[in-house]
Every structure is written in structure tokens, then in C-alpha cells.
Amino acid sequence: MPGEEYDLKYAYKAMVILASLATIVMYIEGMLIPSLTEIEKDFGVGENQVSWVLSAYLLSGTVLLPVVGKLGEYLWKEEGVIHSRAFLRHRRHHD
């Protein structure tokens, strides 16, 4: 937008954080898939039933993500900003 400054350093930090979050989610999903055979053995269910574990995990994450986001936006917005700034300030002084 005209007249507004764009902080490129902040944008790079945000991009790194978002990329790392996506990687973490990918690894969590990657750990669930190999463990499906163990879940199948432990609970004594078949392949059809254990496949619902992955579906339920993905569906619950998809549904809860916007809900938690809105709750964070309404309830903890200012506190979250304060805590994240304090964390970044603490990290900056110790790096």
C-alpha cells in the first residue's frame, strides 16, 4: 500500500516461523502413518478401522485450527503479543 513501510527483516522472520511450523506438522503426520500398524496390533482392529485414525486426526486438526485461531484472537491477543515480544527480546539478549 502506498505510504506504508514494509519491514523486510520482519517478513523473513515470519516466513521462517511459518515454514518451520509447516515442517513440524508434516513430521507429526509422518510419525502417525508408520505407527498405524502398531495401533492396529495394540487395539486388535483391522486395516479399515485403523485407517480412520488418520482421517480423524486430519479432520480434527482441520476443524480445530480456525476455532483455536479465533479463540486466540479474541481472548489472548494482547497477552500473546506481550509474551512473544518478551520471548524474542529474551532471545535477542542471549544470542
Summary of the structure (lengths in Angstrom):
residues: 95
radius of gyration: 19.6
end to end distance: 34.1
largest distance: 63.7
contacts: 179
relative contact order: 0.05
helix: 87%
strand: 0%
